[in-house]
Amino acid sequence: PSGGRMEGRPIDTIGYRGMHSYEIALENWWVPADHLIGETAGLGKGFYYQMEGFENGRLQTAARAVGVMQAAYEAAVDYSQNRKTFGNDIAEYQLTQVKLGRMAVVIQGSRQFSYAVAKMMGKGEGAMEASMVKAYVCKAAEWVTREAMQIHGGYGYAEEYSVSRLFVDARVLSIFEGADETLCLKVIARRMVETAKAS
């Protein structure tokens, strides 16, 4: 690529520090024909190629969300077995047990949903389901990490405990690879309507 000017700047974010975000502006930028994706037939289709790539990205984002949930759950279990109130570990109280039980159910359901969609995509299917799994699992991660923070009490808000970082990291997953509102309206709902009309 040559012939133009590229400018950019890093964007500071509140979480997901392992991956950096940048704002990039291209001015009078051109790509030689032999470097064009899809060769000359790909001219003007970059947006559509990018959209196709989102399907895999959505599944990957769901998988990351499962990992974030699992880490938050493990931190909550560990904390609950080591934090005492009124002479007992908080893990012995029913409210904590119910929270942990519900978290485990949501995590396992999210994991199995992700596996099922991955299997479909491995067969060249599941485009709509990739959007569904991303929308559901990422929202589930927000809930699970919030519950993990609740189990930690005031310490859940402290940077020294991992759950505060996991909570912030979970939030951005609902934005990556298409915000939930876009997925539910423009991808999932439209495809479901098209399928219903076709049958």
Buried (B, 14 or more C-beta within 10 A) or exposed (E): EEEEEEEEEEEEEEBBEEEEEEEEEEEEEEBEEEEBEEEEEEEEBEEEEEEEEBBEBBBBBBBBBBBBBBBBBEBBBEBBEEBEEEEEBBBBBEEBEEBBEEBBEBBEEBBEBBEEBBEBBEEEEBBBBBBBBBBBBBBBBBBBBBBBBBBBEEBBEEEEBBBBBBBBBBBBBBEBBBEBEBBBEEBBEEBEEEEEEEE
